[in-house]
Amino acid sequence: MRIYSSRRNNYLIHVVLDGKVYMAGENLVASSSEDTSPSSNILEEFTAIPTQNKFITDIACGERHVVMLSADCEVLVFGDN
């Protein structure tokens, strides 16, 4: 397992050996959610992040976004622009 974190925001991302991605802390994926309550923006436990069934090999964490690289060299991005 590899763990990545943001320097300025409170979130952690980790990739497990099977290429799945999990996140805890500030929910950057919530921007697509209809639930806008303050509690919907915090992931208190590690939660699976949708990766379009791609095997993720590397991640870069920005201030408010995450970039993921898949084993077949596709780039997936989520968070704020």
The 8 nearest C-alpha neighbors of each residue, nearest first, counted from 0:
[[1, 15, 14, 16, 2, 13, 17, 18],
 [0, 2, 14, 13, 15, 3, 12, 16],
 [3, 1, 13, 12, 0, 14, 4, 11],
 [2, 4, 12, 11, 13, 1, 60, 5],
 [5, 3, 11, 10, 12, 60, 6, 2],
 [4, 6, 8, 60, 7, 10, 62, 61],
 [7, 5, 8, 4, 62, 9, 61, 60],
 [8, 6, 5, 62, 9, 63, 61, 10],
 [9, 7, 5, 6, 10, 62, 25, 63],
 [8, 10, 25, 24, 5, 7, 11, 6],
 [9, 11, 24, 25, 23, 8, 4, 5],
 [12, 10, 4, 23, 22, 3, 24, 13],
 [13, 11, 22, 3, 21, 2, 4, 23],
 [12, 14, 2, 21, 1, 20, 3, 22],
 [13, 15, 20, 1, 0, 19, 18, 21],
 [14, 16, 0, 17, 18, 19, 13, 20],
 [15, 17, 18, 0, 14, 19, 1, 56],
 [16, 18, 15, 19, 54, 14, 55, 20],
 [19, 17, 54, 55, 16, 15, 14, 56],
 [20, 18, 14, 17, 15, 55, 54, 21],
 [19, 21, 14, 48, 13, 47, 18, 15],
 [22, 20, 47, 46, 13, 48, 45, 12],
 [21, 23, 12, 45, 46, 11, 13, 47],
 [24, 22, 45, 42, 11, 44, 10, 43],
 [23, 25, 10, 42, 41, 9, 26, 43],
 [26, 24, 41, 10, 9, 40, 27, 42],
 [25, 27, 40, 28, 41, 29, 42, 24],
 [26, 28, 78, 29, 25, 30, 64, 63],
 [27, 29, 26, 30, 78, 31, 77, 32],
 [30, 28, 32, 31, 27, 26, 40, 39],
 [29, 31, 28, 32, 27, 78, 79, 33],
 [30, 32, 29, 28, 33, 34, 27, 78],
 [33, 31, 29, 34, 30, 35, 28, 39],
 [32, 34, 35, 31, 30, 29, 36, 39],
 [33, 35, 32, 36, 39, 29, 40, 37],
 [36, 34, 33, 39, 37, 32, 40, 29],
 [35, 37, 39, 38, 34, 40, 33, 41],
 [38, 36, 39, 40, 35, 41, 34, 25],
 [37, 39, 40, 36, 41, 35, 42, 34],
 [40, 38, 36, 37, 41, 34, 35, 29],
 [39, 41, 26, 38, 37, 25, 29, 42],
 [42, 40, 25, 24, 26, 39, 38, 43],
 [43, 41, 24, 23, 44, 26, 25, 40],
 [42, 44, 41, 23, 24, 45, 46, 25],
 [45, 43, 42, 23, 46, 24, 22, 41],
 [44, 46, 23, 22, 21, 47, 42, 43],
 [45, 47, 21, 22, 44, 23, 48, 42],
 [48, 46, 21, 20, 49, 22, 45, 19],
 [47, 49, 21, 20, 50, 46, 22, 19],
 [50, 48, 51, 47, 52, 20, 19, 21],
 [49, 51, 52, 53, 48, 75, 20, 19],
 [50, 52, 53, 49, 75, 54, 48, 69],
 [53, 51, 50, 54, 49, 19, 55, 18],
 [54, 52, 51, 50, 69, 55, 70, 18],
 [53, 55, 18, 69, 70, 56, 19, 52],
 [56, 54, 69, 18, 68, 57, 53, 70],
 [55, 57, 69, 70, 68, 18, 54, 58],
 [58, 56, 68, 67, 55, 59, 69, 14],
 [59, 57, 67, 66, 68, 60, 65, 56],
 [58, 60, 66, 65, 67, 61, 57, 3],
 [61, 59, 65, 5, 64, 4, 66, 58],
 [62, 60, 64, 63, 65, 5, 59, 66],
 [61, 63, 7, 64, 5, 8, 60, 6],
 [64, 62, 61, 79, 78, 27, 65, 8],
 [65, 63, 78, 61, 77, 79, 62, 60],
 [64, 66, 60, 77, 76, 59, 61, 78],
 [65, 67, 76, 59, 58, 75, 60, 77],
 [68, 66, 58, 75, 74, 57, 76, 55],
 [69, 67, 74, 57, 55, 73, 56, 72],
 [70, 68, 55, 72, 73, 54, 71, 56],
 [69, 71, 72, 54, 56, 55, 68, 73],
 [70, 72, 69, 73, 54, 53, 68, 55],
 [73, 71, 69, 70, 68, 74, 56, 55],
 [74, 72, 69, 71, 68, 75, 70, 67],
 [73, 75, 68, 67, 69, 72, 76, 66],
 [74, 76, 67, 66, 68, 73, 77, 50],
 [77, 75, 66, 65, 67, 74, 78, 64],
 [78, 76, 65, 64, 28, 66, 79, 27],
 [77, 79, 64, 27, 63, 28, 65, 80],
 [80, 78, 63, 64, 77, 27, 30, 28],
 [79, 78, 64, 63, 77, 76, 62, 65]]
